[in-house]
Amino acid sequence: MGHIDTQQPDAAAAPAPPSVTAPVTAPVTGDEGKPFGSRAPRFVKSSRALHLGWQVGVFVVGLVVVVIGVIMLPLPGPGWLVIFAGMAIWATEFVWAQLVLRWTKRKVAQAAQRALDPAVRRRNIALTVAGGVICAVLLSVYVWQFGLAMPWGIED
């Protein structure tokens, strides 16, 4: 049998782990300068049980809104907008939702900036004009072939 060395590394070589009871001196902030974490009122944070209930309530309300948004995706309605509203509800309490929401905002801002690029705008205008011309030609061919009669044949 081999000998297993159980000797601890030199204490001076490794930094001491942070104390669990040490107060946090500065809140962790995101790239927008707002602190991450719960935005619950102070009286809710004062009680562990009340804060846990608050978090469950926020999660359930956010989940209901997100599910409604997912249902609205194939149906008429602003599905993505409702999903993002649910994420915003979650972001009032949960760091993971705050990170997802900030990432999404960054990506939307980048897409908007790219859309304002003159070369991209010219391409989008050219594609829109080409699509309009194709639709006009198809409509003209339809009217030339069938006249202005509607295809479902409803009589007056």
Phi and psi in degrees as GROMACS dihedral restraints (atoms count N, CA, C in turn):
[ dihedral_restraints ]
;  ai    aj    ak    al  type     phi  dphi    fc
    3     4     5     6     1   -85.0    20    10
    4     5     6     7     1   160.4    20    10
    6     7     8     9     1   -89.0    20    10
    7     8     9    10     1   130.6    20    10
    9    10    11    12     1  -101.0    20    10
   10    11    12    13     1   124.2    20    10
   12    13    14    15     1   -84.5    20    10
   13    14    15    16     1   114.7    20    10
   15    16    17    18     1  -105.0    20    10
   16    17    18    19     1    12.0    20    10
   18    19    20    21     1   -69.6    20    10
   19    20    21    22     1   134.4    20    10
   21    22    23    24     1   -74.5    20    10
   22    23    24    25     1   149.6    20    10
   24    25    26    27     1   -65.4    20    10
   25    26    27    28     1   159.3    20    10
   27    28    29    30     1   -59.4    20    10
   28    29    30    31     1   130.0    20    10
   30    31    32    33     1   -64.1    20    10
   31    32    33    34     1   -29.5    20    10
   33    34    35    36     1   -74.2    20    10
   34    35    36    37     1   -24.6    20    10
   36    37    38    39     1   -77.9    20    10
   37    38    39    40     1   -34.9    20    10
   39    40    41    42     1  -107.7    20    10
   40    41    42    43     1   140.0    20    10
   42    43    44    45     1   -69.5    20    10
   43    44    45    46     1   150.3    20    10
   45    46    47    48     1   -70.7    20    10
   46    47    48    49     1   142.5    20    10
   48    49    50    51     1   -67.1    20    10
   49    50    51    52     1   150.4    20    10
   51    52    53    54     1   -66.2    20    10
   52    53    54    55     1   146.1    20    10
   54    55    56    57     1   -73.0    20    10
   55    56    57    58     1   140.1    20    10
   57    58    59    60     1   -69.9    20    10
   58    59    60    61     1   -32.6    20    10
   60    61    62    63     1   -90.5    20    10
   61    62    63    64     1    -2.1    20    10
   63    64    65    66     1   -70.9    20    10
   64    65    66    67     1   135.0    20    10
   66    67    68    69     1   -71.1    20    10
   67    68    69    70     1   147.2    20    10
   69    70    71    72     1   -78.3    20    10
   70    71    72    73     1   125.4    20    10
   72    73    74    75     1   -81.2    20    10
   73    74    75    76     1   -34.7    20    10
   75    76    77    78     1  -136.9    20    10
   76    77    78    79     1   136.3    20    10
   78    79    80    81     1   -69.6    20    10
   79    80    81    82     1   148.1    20    10
   81    82    83    84     1   -73.3    20    10
   82    83    84    85     1   129.4    20    10
   84    85    86    87     1  -118.8    20    10
   85    86    87    88     1   156.0    20    10
   87    88    89    90     1   -88.9    20    10
   88    89    90    91     1  -170.2    20    10
   90    91    92    93     1   -71.7    20    10
   91    92    93    94     1   -13.4    20    10
   93    94    95    96     1   -95.7    20    10
   94    95    96    97     1     0.3    20    10
   96    97    98    99     1    87.2    20    10
   97    98    99   100     1    -8.2    20    10
   99   100   101   102     1   -84.0    20    10
  100   101   102   103     1   141.2    20    10
  102   103   104   105     1   -71.3    20    10
  103   104   105   106     1   145.3    20    10
  105   106   107   108     1   -77.9    20    10
  106   107   108   109     1   157.8    20    10
  108   109   110   111     1   113.9    20    10
  109   110   111   112     1  -170.6    20    10
  111   112   113   114     1   -67.5    20    10
  112   113   114   115     1   140.2    20    10
  114   115   116   117     1  -112.2    20    10
  115   116   117   118     1    24.9    20    10
  117   118   119   120     1   -67.3    20    10
  118   119   120   121     1   153.0    20    10
  120   121   122   123     1   -60.0    20    10
  121   122   123   124     1   156.2    20    10
  123   124   125   126     1   -58.7    20    10
  124   125   126   127     1   -40.2    20    10
  126   127   128   129     1   -66.7    20    10
  127   128   129   130     1   -28.1    20    10
  129   130   131   132     1   -72.9    20    10
  130   131   132   133     1   -40.9    20    10
  132   133   134   135     1   -69.3    20    10
  133   134   135   136     1   -19.3    20    10
  135   136   137   138     1   -69.0    20    10
  136   137   138   139     1   -25.2    20    10
  138   139   140   141     1  -116.6    20    10
  139   140   141   142     1   126.4    20    10
  141   142   143   144     1   -60.4    20    10
  142   143   144   145     1   -44.7    20    10
  144   145   146   147     1   -65.1    20    10
  145   146   147   148     1   -42.4    20    10
  147   148   149   150     1   -65.2    20    10
  148   149   150   151     1   -40.2    20    10
  150   151   152   153     1   -66.8    20    10
  151   152   153   154     1   -39.8    20    10
  153   154   155   156     1   -63.8    20    10
  154   155   156   157     1   -41.9    20    10
  156   157   158   159     1   -62.7    20    10
  157   158   159   160     1   -40.1    20    10
  159   160   161   162     1   -60.3    20    10
  160   161   162   163     1   -46.0    20    10
  162   163   164   165     1   -63.0    20    10
  163   164   165   166     1   -40.9    20    10
  165   166   167   168     1   -61.9    20    10
  166   167   168   169     1   -44.2    20    10
  168   169   170   171     1   -61.8    20    10
  169   170   171   172     1   -44.9    20    10
  171   172   173   174     1   -63.4    20    10
  172   173   174   175     1   -41.0    20    10
  174   175   176   177     1   -63.6    20    10
  175   176   177   178     1   -44.6    20    10
  177   178   179   180     1   -64.9    20    10
  178   179   180   181     1   -45.3    20    10
  180   181   182   183     1   -62.7    20    10
  181   182   183   184     1   -44.7    20    10
  183   184   185   186     1   -62.6    20    10
  184   185   186   187     1   -39.0    20    10
  186   187   188   189     1   -64.8    20    10
  187   188   189   190     1   -42.4    20    10
  189   190   191   192     1   -61.5    20    10
  190   191   192   193     1   -43.5    20    10
  192   193   194   195     1   -65.7    20    10
  193   194   195   196     1   -42.5    20    10
  195   196   197   198     1   -65.2    20    10
  196   197   198   199     1   -42.0    20    10
  198   199   200   201     1   -63.5    20    10
  199   200   201   202     1   -41.5    20    10
  201   202   203   204     1   -60.8    20    10
  202   203   204   205     1   -40.6    20    10
  204   205   206   207     1   -63.6    20    10
  205   206   207   208     1   -40.4    20    10
  207   208   209   210     1   -65.8    20    10
  208   209   210   211     1   -39.2    20    10
  210   211   212   213     1   -64.0    20    10
  211   212   213   214     1   -35.2    20    10
  213   214   215   216     1   -74.7    20    10
  214   215   216   217     1   -14.3    20    10
  216   217   218   219     1   -57.3    20    10
  217   218   219   220     1   -51.6    20    10
  219   220   221   222     1   -82.5    20    10
  220   221   222   223     1   -13.1    20    10
  222   223   224   225     1   -97.8    20    10
  223   224   225   226     1   166.1    20    10
  225   226   227   228     1   -65.3    20    10
  226   227   228   229     1   133.4    20    10
  228   229   230   231     1   144.2    20    10
  229   230   231   232     1   165.1    20    10
  231   232   233   234     1   -83.6    20    10
  232   233   234   235     1    70.0    20    10
  234   235   236   237     1   -56.2    20    10
  235   236   237   238     1   -51.0    20    10
  237   238   239   240     1   -65.6    20    10
  238   239   240   241     1   -37.4    20    10
  240   241   242   243     1   -62.6    20    10
  241   242   243   244     1   -41.1    20    10
  243   244   245   246     1   -68.5    20    10
  244   245   246   247     1   -38.6    20    10
  246   247   248   249     1   -61.9    20    10
  247   248   249   250     1   -44.3    20    10
  249   250   251   252     1   -66.0    20    10
  250   251   252   253     1   -32.1    20    10
  252   253   254   255     1   -65.1    20    10
  253   254   255   256     1   -40.5    20    10
  255   256   257   258     1   -63.3    20    10
  256   257   258   259     1   -40.2    20    10
  258   259   260   261     1   -63.6    20    10
  259   260   261   262     1   -37.5    20    10
  261   262   263   264     1   -65.8    20    10
  262   263   264   265     1   -36.2    20    10
  264   265   266   267     1   -63.9    20    10
  265   266   267   268     1   -46.0    20    10
  267   268   269   270     1   -62.2    20    10
  268   269   270   271     1   -35.6    20    10
  270   271   272   273     1   -67.6    20    10
  271   272   273   274     1   -15.1    20    10
  273   274   275   276     1   -71.0    20    10
  274   275   276   277     1   -14.9    20    10
  276   277   278   279     1  -129.2    20    10
  277   278   279   280     1   -27.9    20    10
  279   280   281   282     1  -117.5    20    10
  280   281   282   283     1   133.0    20    10
  282   283   284   285     1   -64.8    20    10
  283   284   285   286     1   -39.8    20    10
  285   286   287   288     1   -60.2    20    10
  286   287   288   289     1   -38.8    20    10
  288   289   290   291     1   -71.0    20    10
  289   290   291   292     1   -35.1    20    10
  291   292   293   294     1   -63.1    20    10
  292   293   294   295     1   -41.6    20    10
  294   295   296   297     1   -65.7    20    10
  295   296   297   298     1   -43.5    20    10
  297   298   299   300     1   -63.0    20    10
  298   299   300   301     1   -43.7    20    10
  300   301   302   303     1   -65.6    20    10
  301   302   303   304     1   -41.2    20    10
  303   304   305   306     1   -67.6    20    10
  304   305   306   307     1   -37.6    20    10
  306   307   308   309     1   -63.2    20    10
  307   308   309   310     1   -43.5    20    10
  309   310   311   312     1   -63.2    20    10
  310   311   312   313     1   -43.9    20    10
  312   313   314   315     1   -60.3    20    10
  313   314   315   316     1   -41.1    20    10
  315   316   317   318     1   -63.0    20    10
  316   317   318   319     1   -43.8    20    10
  318   319   320   321     1   -66.7    20    10
  319   320   321   322     1   -39.1    20    10
  321   322   323   324     1   -65.0    20    10
  322   323   324   325     1   -41.7    20    10
  324   325   326   327     1   -63.9    20    10
  325   326   327   328     1   -39.6    20    10
  327   328   329   330     1   -65.3    20    10
  328   329   330   331     1   -41.2    20    10
  330   331   332   333     1   -65.0    20    10
  331   332   333   334     1   -39.7    20    10
  333   334   335   336     1   -64.6    20    10
  334   335   336   337     1   -39.1    20    10
  336   337   338   339     1   -65.8    20    10
  337   338   339   340     1   -41.0    20    10
  339   340   341   342     1   -65.8    20    10
  340   341   342   343     1   -36.6    20    10
  342   343   344   345     1   -66.5    20    10
  343   344   345   346     1   -26.0    20    10
  345   346   347   348     1   -83.6    20    10
  346   347   348   349     1    -6.7    20    10
  348   349   350   351     1   -62.9    20    10
  349   350   351   352     1   129.7    20    10
  351   352   353   354     1   -56.3    20    10
  352   353   354   355     1   -38.9    20    10
  354   355   356   357     1   -66.0    20    10
  355   356   357   358     1   -40.7    20    10
  357   358   359   360     1   -68.3    20    10
  358   359   360   361     1   -39.7    20    10
  360   361   362   363     1   -63.7    20    10
  361   362   363   364     1   -42.3    20    10
  363   364   365   366     1   -61.9    20    10
  364   365   366   367     1   -43.0    20    10
  366   367   368   369     1   -62.7    20    10
  367   368   369   370     1   -44.0    20    10
  369   370   371   372     1   -64.6    20    10
  370   371   372   373     1   -39.7    20    10
  372   373   374   375     1   -65.4    20    10
  373   374   375   376     1   -42.9    20    10
  375   376   377   378     1   -63.0    20    10
  376   377   378   379     1   -41.9    20    10
  378   379   380   381     1   -65.9    20    10
  379   380   381   382     1   -38.4    20    10
  381   382   383   384     1   -65.5    20    10
  382   383   384   385     1   -43.5    20    10
  384   385   386   387     1   -64.1    20    10
  385   386   387   388     1   -43.2    20    10
  387   388   389   390     1   -62.3    20    10
  388   389   390   391     1   -42.9    20    10
  390   391   392   393     1   -62.9    20    10
  391   392   393   394     1   -40.8    20    10
  393   394   395   396     1   -63.3    20    10
  394   395   396   397     1   -41.5    20    10
  396   397   398   399     1   -65.0    20    10
  397   398   399   400     1   -43.1    20    10
  399   400   401   402     1   -62.3    20    10
  400   401   402   403     1   -44.0    20    10
  402   403   404   405     1   -62.7    20    10
  403   404   405   406     1   -40.7    20    10
  405   406   407   408     1   -65.2    20    10
  406   407   408   409     1   -41.1    20    10
  408   409   410   411     1   -64.7    20    10
  409   410   411   412     1   -45.2    20    10
  411   412   413   414     1   -63.1    20    10
  412   413   414   415     1   -40.7    20    10
  414   415   416   417     1   -64.9    20    10
  415   416   417   418     1   -40.7    20    10
  417   418   419   420     1   -63.9    20    10
  418   419   420   421     1   -42.2    20    10
  420   421   422   423     1   -64.2    20    10
  421   422   423   424     1   -41.1    20    10
  423   424   425   426     1   -62.2    20    10
  424   425   426   427     1   -47.8    20    10
  426   427   428   429     1   -65.1    20    10
  427   428   429   430     1   -39.8    20    10
  429   430   431   432     1   -64.5    20    10
  430   431   432   433     1   -39.4    20    10
  432   433   434   435     1   -77.8    20    10
  433   434   435   436     1   -43.5    20    10
  435   436   437   438     1  -114.6    20    10
  436   437   438   439     1    -9.8    20    10
  438   439   440   441     1    79.9    20    10
  439   440   441   442     1  -166.2    20    10
  441   442   443   444     1   -89.6    20    10
  442   443   444   445     1     8.5    20    10
  444   445   446   447     1   -69.9    20    10
  445   446   447   448     1   137.9    20    10
  447   448   449   450     1   -74.7    20    10
  448   449   450   451     1   144.5    20    10
  450   451   452   453     1   -68.9    20    10
  451   452   453   454     1   -20.4    20    10
  453   454   455   456     1   -88.4    20    10
  454   455   456   457     1    -2.7    20    10
  456   457   458   459     1    62.2    20    10
  457   458   459   460     1    46.4    20    10
  459   460   461   462     1   -80.4    20    10
  460   461   462   463     1   125.9    20    10
  462   463   464   465     1   -90.8    20    10
  463   464   465   466     1   146.0    20    10
